[in-house]
Amino acid sequence: MSIFYDSALVLRDIASLILPRTCLACGRTLLENEGCVCLACRYNMPLTDFAKRR
């Protein structure tokens, strides 16, 4: 890893202490690998099957 990548990770972690990323559905703090919605909310979301419809 380069020093720039490591310093970017440190800055991101410091920023998450001040402004934590939260789930758009429930407001819980997101983990590093979660996008906009936490895993629990994604699991409880109903399936729509919109991809099958035309």
Protein Blocks (a to p, Z undefined) as FASTA:
>chain_A
ZZklmmmmmmmmmmmmmmccddfklopacdfkbckbcfklmmmpcceklmmpZZ
